[in-house]
Amino acid sequence: MSIGAEVAAHLPFLRRYARALTGSQSTGDAFVQATLEAALADDEVAESLRGGRVPLYKAFNKVWSSAYMEVDEEQNEAGTHEAAAQDQLKRITPVNRQALLLTTVEDFTTAEAASIMEMDEGDVDGLVREAIAEIERETTTSVLIIEDEPLISMQLEDLVRSLGHEICGTAATRTQAQEVVADKTPGLVLADIQLADGSSGLDAVDDILAITSVPVIFITAYPERLLTGDRPEPTYLITKPFQEDTVRAAISQALFFGSSRPLD
């Protein structure tokens, strides 16, 4: 397999990570592009990318770390949503957020994250603990769960309640989601893509976002349907089968950063 093909397999997930890290789809993509350009200009870096996700993310980290402050200044002139995300980013240092994303959303081991960040494992653990402690200071909210598999819906309900939030409703179809929102506006939505009656979780979320701005976390067995680059992509996208720690971290991050729509 060529280097290009190997990198392409990991690229949607690197773009997801870059987007969540920077608070902007366009800025995240710019860093990914700069990483690929750096690899093209350096045969040694390019060859290292044959080693899978860790060297790819490590190459990205070097580009991002060297230019982060420059991007922070750029975002002052960004749209309202991106500016709000950047204001929140200042409350958690970039390196803490990076450690948290790598070990939860991106599902790297602590050792792998330490290699990517070029730090000791103990330091990475400390950064993750600090980030979680800061995020957990956020206030509680009500959560709508759009999920057609009863056991998964119950699992998510238990998880949400364990974090101190309440459930404003559950829905297995787009119509049921509309009924819940008509009665009570959620502060957070957890949504599958493919629903019980063949309706779309994407359409259900669009219905909600047409009424109110609310953070959305997609939890799906079909992440490729959202990582296409054809439309603004969600900041919070979790693949089934999921780890509960990953969902907990995503909930805390979504509420902390107040991400009301896919970032663009």
Secondary structure, DSSP 8 states (H G I E B T S, - for coil): --HHHHHHHHHHHHHHHHHHHHT-HHHHHHHHHHHHHHHHH-HHHHHHGGG-HHHHHHHHHHHHHHHHHHHHHHGGGS-HHHHHHHHHHTTS-HHHHHHHHHHTTS---HHHHHHHHTS-HHHHHHHHHHHHHHHTTS---EEEEE-S-HHHHHHHHHHHHHTT-EEEEEESSHHHHHHHHHH---SEEEE-SB-TTS-BHHHHHHHHHTT----EEEEES-GGGT-SSSS---S-EEESS--HHHHHHHHHHHHHHT--S---
